[in-house]
């Protein structure tokens, strides 16, 4: 496993593990959070498994990762603001 994938997965874990645990076994927005998180983890793992050499592809992936990470943060904030977690 490359250092980049460890960094990204660690970053996600540090930010979202508590929320994931609070969402387990629940429906609707909780499940949406879990699915979005797992999809982002899968995307990170698949991207680094492909070992793309083109720097443009890396920049594009990092931009998309940042956007999806921000979407997760917004959903997490929404869950907190509504007193759901």
N, C-alpha and C positions, 0 to 999 in steps of 0.2 A: 504494500500500500504506500503510495507516494506521500510525501510530507504535505502537499497541497490538499489532498483529500482528507487527511487527518485534521488539518487546520479547519477546513470548512465544516466537517462533521462535529468537531469539538465546539466550534462557534455555535452551531445549531443546538447542540446538546446543552451547553451552558445557558443559552437564552431560553430554551423551550422545554426542558425536561420536567420542571415543576408543573407547567401547564398541561403537558401531555398526561401526566399522572392524574391530574384533576379531571381530565376529559374522558378517561378510559371508562367504557361501559355505559356511556350516555349517548343521547341522540342529537340530531340536528346540528346546531353550530359546533357542538363539541366534536361530533364525528367529522364535520367539515375541517376543523383544525387538524385532527389526526390524519386525515387523508391528504391534506395539503402538505403537512410535514413529511409524511412517508414518501409522497411523490417527489418532493425536493431531495430527500435523502437518496432515493433511487436514481434521480437525475445526476446527482453529484457522483455517485458510485459508477454509473454507466459512463459518464463523461471521462472520468479518470481511467477507467478500464480500457477505453479506446486509445488512450495515449496519443491524442492529437498533437501534431508538431507545429501546426500553423498558429502563429501568435494572434492573428485576427480571430480565429476560432476561440482562442482562450479569452480574448477581450470580450467577445460577444457572449460567451458563456458566463463570464464573471458579471457582466451587466445584467443578464437575465437572472442570475442567482440573486443579485442584490435586489432586483425588483420583487422577486418571489419571497425573499426574506422579509422585505418591507411589508408585503401583503400579509404574511404570517404575523408580524408585529402588530399590524392594524387589527387583525381578527382577534388576537390575544387581548389587545386593549379594549376592544368592543366587548369581549366576554367579561373582562374585569369591570368595565364601566356599568354593565348591566347586572353586576353582582352574581354572575353565573359561575365564576371561579374565585 
